[in-house]
Amino acid sequence: MGQHVIDLIGQKFGRLLVISRVENKGEDTIWLCKCDCGNIKEIRRRQLISGDTISCGCYHKEDISKRNLKHGRSNSKLYRRYIGIKNRCYYKNHKMYSRYGGRGIKMCDDWKNDFQSFYNWCLKTGYNENLTIDRIDNDGDYSPDNCRWVNRKNQFNNKITTRNKDGTFSKL
């Protein structure tokens, strides 16, 4: 082994387990390491000892992924409903825009700017996939004080076009 080299075989550095020594590169001792994810990688001794390298690169990828992940619910039914509300209120080409954004209906800033805020409200107020979001005042915005979760029958009865028994239209 030439000069006195401290044996690192069997030692763990972050996610890396040193499994053998590889030939030197210059004055650096190179170690073959197995990462917790299963990858094998050659790492310089000083990178292991200093803590500069703690994985094969998988940790960095996971960290970036976590930082870029806002809520992790973009494929959920609730997120699709959230986007539907935003589209009806703000996207002029949406087929229902005239009934929502075109009439001045908006989404409160907390919800508009933060799905997690909307999500938290939904869980606190009894959301389940069989219910629909209903604006109590049909002229009001989508906001915590004007929305509730109801079944389809109640939703239907709260439409602008609900006809009363006397033949007039009203908003419930």
GIMOUR-V274465 format. One record per pair of residues at least 12 apart in sequence whose C-alpha atoms are under 10 Angstrom apart, sorted by the first residue. I is the first residue (numbers start at 1). GAP is how many residues later the second one is. D is the distance in Angstrom with one decimal. If there is no record, write none. Layout:
i->I gap->GAP d->D
i->I gap->GAP d->D
This chain:
i->1 gap->20 d->9.6
i->1 gap->22 d->9.3
i->1 gap->23 d->9.8
i->5 gap->24 d->8.0
i->5 gap->40 d->10.0
i->6 gap->23 d->9.7
i->6 gap->39 d->9.7
i->7 gap->13 d->9.1
i->7 gap->14 d->8.4
i->7 gap->24 d->9.7
i->8 gap->12 d->8.1
i->8 gap->13 d->8.3
i->8 gap->23 d->8.0
i->8 gap->37 d->8.7
i->8 gap->40 d->9.6
i->8 gap->41 d->9.7
i->9 gap->12 d->7.5
i->9 gap->22 d->8.3
i->9 gap->23 d->9.0
i->9 gap->24 d->8.9
i->10 gap->23 d->9.5
i->11 gap->22 d->9.6
i->12 gap->21 d->9.0
i->12 gap->22 d->9.5
i->12 gap->23 d->9.4
i->12 gap->36 d->9.1
i->12 gap->42 d->9.2
i->13 gap->20 d->9.3
i->13 gap->22 d->9.4
i->13 gap->34 d->9.7
i->13 gap->35 d->6.2
i->13 gap->36 d->7.7
i->13 gap->37 d->9.5
i->13 gap->38 d->7.2
i->13 gap->39 d->9.8
i->13 gap->40 d->8.1
i->13 gap->41 d->5.9
i->13 gap->42 d->8.1
i->14 gap->21 d->8.8
i->14 gap->22 d->9.0
i->14 gap->34 d->8.7
i->14 gap->37 d->7.7
i->14 gap->38 d->9.8
i->14 gap->39 d->7.9
i->14 gap->40 d->4.4
i->14 gap->41 d->6.5
i->14 gap->45 d->9.6
i->15 gap->18 d->9.3
i->15 gap->19 d->8.2
i->15 gap->20 d->5.4
i->15 gap->21 d->5.3
i->15 gap->22 d->8.1
i->15 gap->23 d->9.9
i->15 gap->38 d->9.2
i->15 gap->39 d->5.6
i->15 gap->40 d->5.1
i->15 gap->41 d->8.1
i->15 gap->42 d->10.0
i->15 gap->43 d->9.3
i->15 gap->44 d->8.4
i->16 gap->16 d->9.4
i->16 gap->17 d->5.7
i->16 gap->18 d->5.5
i->16 gap->19 d->4.5
i->16 gap->20 d->6.5
i->16 gap->21 d->9.2
i->16 gap->22 d->9.6
i->16 gap->23 d->9.4
i->16 gap->24 d->8.9
i->16 gap->25 d->8.9
i->16 gap->27 d->9.4
i->16 gap->32 d->8.6
i->16 gap->37 d->8.6
i->16 gap->38 d->6.2
i->16 gap->39 d->5.6
i->16 gap->40 d->7.5
i->17 gap->14 d->9.7
i->17 gap->15 d->8.5
i->17 gap->16 d->5.3
i->17 gap->17 d->5.2
i->17 gap->18 d->6.3
i->17 gap->19 d->7.8
i->17 gap->23 d->9.5
i->17 gap->37 d->9.7
i->17 gap->38 d->9.3
i->18 gap->13 d->6.5
i->18 gap->14 d->6.0
i->18 gap->15 d->4.3
i->18 gap->16 d->6.5
i->18 gap->17 d->8.8
i->18 gap->22 d->9.7
i->18 gap->23 d->9.6
i->18 gap->24 d->9.4
i->18 gap->25 d->9.1
i->18 gap->30 d->9.4
i->19 gap->12 d->7.5
i->19 gap->13 d->5.7
i->19 gap->14 d->5.4
i->19 gap->15 d->6.7
i->19 gap->21 d->9.3
i->20 gap->12 d->5.2
i->20 gap->13 d->7.2
i->20 gap->14 d->9.6
i->20 gap->22 d->9.5
i->21 gap->12 d->8.9
i->21 gap->21 d->9.0
i->21 gap->22 d->9.7
i->21 gap->24 d->9.8
i->22 gap->20 d->7.7
i->22 gap->21 d->9.3
i->22 gap->22 d->9.6
i->24 gap->20 d->8.8
i->24 gap->21 d->9.8
i->25 gap->19 d->8.5
i->28 gap->15 d->9.7
i->28 gap->16 d->6.2
i->28 gap->17 d->6.6
i->28 gap->18 d->7.5
i->28 gap->19 d->9.9
i->29 gap->14 d->8.6
i->29 gap->15 d->5.9
i->29 gap->16 d->5.5
i->29 gap->17 d->8.2
i->30 gap->12 d->6.3
i->30 gap->13 d->5.6
i->30 gap->14 d->4.6
i->30 gap->15 d->5.9
i->30 gap->16 d->9.1
i->30 gap->17 d->9.7
i->30 gap->18 d->9.8
i->31 gap->12 d->5.4
i->31 gap->13 d->6.3
i->31 gap->14 d->6.7
i->31 gap->17 d->9.0
i->32 gap->12 d->8.9
i->33 gap->15 d->9.8
i->33 gap->22 d->9.0
i->33 gap->23 d->8.5
i->34 gap->21 d->8.7
i->34 gap->22 d->8.1
i->35 gap->19 d->8.7
i->35 gap->20 d->5.9
i->35 gap->21 d->6.0
i->35 gap->22 d->9.1
i->35 gap->23 d->8.6
i->35 gap->24 d->9.9
i->36 gap->19 d->7.9
i->36 gap->20 d->8.8
i->36 gap->22 d->9.2
i->36 gap->23 d->10.0
i->37 gap->18 d->8.7
i->37 gap->19 d->8.3
i->37 gap->20 d->9.9
i->37 gap->21 d->7.4
i->37 gap->22 d->9.4
i->38 gap->18 d->9.1
i->39 gap->16 d->9.1
i->39 gap->17 d->6.6
i->39 gap->18 d->9.3
i->39 gap->19 d->9.0
i->40 gap->15 d->9.8
i->40 gap->16 d->7.3
i->41 gap->14 d->8.8
i->41 gap->15 d->6.2
i->41 gap->16 d->9.5
i->42 gap->14 d->8.8
i->43 gap->12 d->9.6
i->43 gap->13 d->8.8
i->70 gap->44 d->9.4
i->70 gap->45 d->8.8
i->70 gap->46 d->8.4
i->71 gap->43 d->9.6
i->71 gap->44 d->7.7
i->71 gap->45 d->6.7
i->71 gap->48 d->9.5
i->72 gap->44 d->9.9
i->73 gap->42 d->9.3
i->73 gap->43 d->9.4
i->73 gap->46 d->9.5
i->74 gap->41 d->9.7
i->77 gap->51 d->9.9
i->77 gap->52 d->7.4
i->78 gap->37 d->9.8
i->78 gap->40 d->9.5
i->78 gap->41 d->7.8
i->78 gap->44 d->8.8
i->78 gap->49 d->8.9
i->78 gap->50 d->8.9
i->78 gap->51 d->7.7
i->78 gap->54 d->10.0
i->79 gap->36 d->7.7
i->79 gap->37 d->9.8
i->79 gap->39 d->9.3
i->79 gap->40 d->8.2
i->81 gap->51 d->9.0
i->81 gap->52 d->8.7
i->82 gap->25 d->9.9
i->82 gap->29 d->8.8
i->82 gap->30 d->8.9
i->82 gap->33 d->7.5
i->82 gap->36 d->7.9
i->82 gap->37 d->8.8
i->82 gap->51 d->9.8
i->83 gap->29 d->9.5
i->83 gap->32 d->9.2
i->84 gap->12 d->9.8
i->85 gap->12 d->9.8
i->85 gap->15 d->8.9
i->85 gap->16 d->9.7
i->85 gap->20 d->10.0
i->85 gap->21 d->8.8
i->85 gap->22 d->7.7
i->85 gap->27 d->9.3
i->85 gap->48 d->9.6
i->85 gap->57 d->8.2
i->86 gap->14 d->9.8
i->86 gap->15 d->9.0
i->86 gap->20 d->8.0
i->86 gap->21 d->7.0
i->86 gap->25 d->9.4
i->86 gap->26 d->7.1
i->86 gap->56 d->9.5
i->87 gap->13 d->9.4
i->87 gap->14 d->8.6
i->88 gap->12 d->5.8
i->88 gap->13 d->6.2
i->88 gap->14 d->8.8
i->88 gap->17 d->8.8
i->88 gap->18 d->8.8
i->88 gap->19 d->9.9
i->89 gap->12 d->3.9
i->89 gap->13 d->7.5
i->89 gap->14 d->8.9
i->89 gap->15 d->7.8
i->89 gap->16 d->6.1
i->89 gap->17 d->5.4
i->89 gap->18 d->7.1
i->89 gap->52 d->9.2
i->89 gap->53 d->9.3
i->90 gap->12 d->8.6
i->90 gap->14 d->9.5
i->90 gap->15 d->8.9
i->90 gap->16 d->7.5
i->90 gap->17 d->8.9
i->99 gap->61 d->10.0
i->100 gap->38 d->9.4
i->100 gap->39 d->8.9
i->100 gap->40 d->9.9
i->100 gap->41 d->9.0
i->101 gap->40 d->9.6
i->103 gap->36 d->8.0
i->103 gap->37 d->10.0
i->104 gap->35 d->8.2
i->104 gap->36 d->8.7
i->104 gap->37 d->8.2
i->105 gap->33 d->8.7
i->105 gap->34 d->6.8
i->105 gap->35 d->6.4
i->105 gap->36 d->5.0
i->105 gap->37 d->7.4
i->106 gap->33 d->9.9
i->106 gap->34 d->8.1
i->106 gap->35 d->5.0
i->106 gap->36 d->6.2
i->106 gap->37 d->8.7
i->107 gap->33 d->9.4
i->107 gap->34 d->5.6
i->107 gap->35 d->4.6
i->107 gap->36 d->6.2
i->107 gap->37 d->9.8
i->108 gap->33 d->6.8
i->108 gap->34 d->6.1
i->108 gap->35 d->5.2
i->108 gap->36 d->8.2
i->109 gap->33 d->9.6
i->109 gap->34 d->8.6
i->110 gap->33 d->8.4
i->110 gap->34 d->9.5
i->111 gap->31 d->8.4
i->111 gap->32 d->7.5
i->111 gap->33 d->8.9
i->112 gap->30 d->9.3
i->112 gap->31 d->9.6
i->118 gap->25 d->8.9
i->118 gap->26 d->8.5
i->121 gap->22 d->9.6
i->121 gap->23 d->7.1
i->121 gap->26 d->9.9
i->121 gap->27 d->9.8
i->122 gap->22 d->9.1
i->122 gap->25 d->9.7
i->122 gap->26 d->8.6
i->122 gap->27 d->8.2
i->125 gap->19 d->9.2
i->125 gap->22 d->9.4
i->125 gap->23 d->7.1
i->125 gap->24 d->7.2
i->126 gap->22 d->8.5
i->126 gap->23 d->6.7
i->126 gap->24 d->9.2
i->127 gap->21 d->8.7
i->127 gap->22 d->6.1
i->127 gap->23 d->8.8
i->128 gap->21 d->8.2
i->128 gap->22 d->9.6
i->128 gap->23 d->9.9
i->129 gap->20 d->9.9
i->129 gap->22 d->10.0
i->130 gap->19 d->9.4
i->130 gap->20 d->8.7
i->130 gap->21 d->7.0
i->130 gap->22 d->8.4
i->131 gap->17 d->9.4
i->131 gap->18 d->5.7
i->131 gap->19 d->5.2
i->131 gap->20 d->4.8
i->131 gap->21 d->6.8
i->131 gap->22 d->9.9
i->131 gap->23 d->9.8
i->131 gap->24 d->9.0
i->132 gap->16 d->8.3
i->132 gap->17 d->5.5
i->132 gap->18 d->5.5
i->132 gap->19 d->6.1
i->132 gap->20 d->6.5
i->132 gap->21 d->9.9
i->132 gap->22 d->9.2
i->132 gap->23 d->7.1
i->133 gap->14 d->6.6
i->133 gap->15 d->5.8
i->133 gap->16 d->4.7
i->133 gap->17 d->6.4
i->133 gap->18 d->8.7
i->133 gap->19 d->9.4
i->133 gap->22 d->7.9
i->134 gap->12 d->8.2
i->134 gap->13 d->5.4
i->134 gap->14 d->5.3
i->134 gap->15 d->6.0
i->134 gap->16 d->6.5
i->134 gap->17 d->9.1
i->134 gap->18 d->9.4
i->134 gap->20 d->8.5
i->134 gap->21 d->6.1
i->134 gap->22 d->9.4
i->134 gap->24 d->7.9
i->134 gap->25 d->9.2
i->135 gap->12 d->4.5
i->135 gap->13 d->6.6
i->135 gap->14 d->8.9
i->135 gap->15 d->9.8
i->135 gap->20 d->8.7
i->135 gap->23 d->8.2
i->135 gap->24 d->9.3
i->136 gap->12 d->7.2
i->136 gap->13 d->10.0
i->136 gap->19 d->9.5
i->136 gap->22 d->7.6
i->136 gap->23 d->9.8
i->136 gap->35 d->9.0
i->136 gap->36 d->7.5
i->137 gap->21 d->8.6
i->137 gap->22 d->9.7
i->137 gap->23 d->9.7
i->137 gap->34 d->7.6
i->137 gap->35 d->7.5
i->138 gap->20 d->7.7
i->138 gap->21 d->7.3
i->138 gap->22 d->6.8
i->138 gap->33 d->7.0
i->138 gap->34 d->8.3
i->139 gap->21 d->9.0
i->139 gap->32 d->9.1
i->154 gap->18 d->9.8
i->157 gap->13 d->9.7
i->157 gap->14 d->8.5
i->157 gap->15 d->7.4
i->158 gap->12 d->8.5
i->158 gap->13 d->6.1
i->158 gap->14 d->5.3
i->159 gap->12 d->6.5
i->159 gap->13 d->7.8
i->160 gap->12 d->8.3
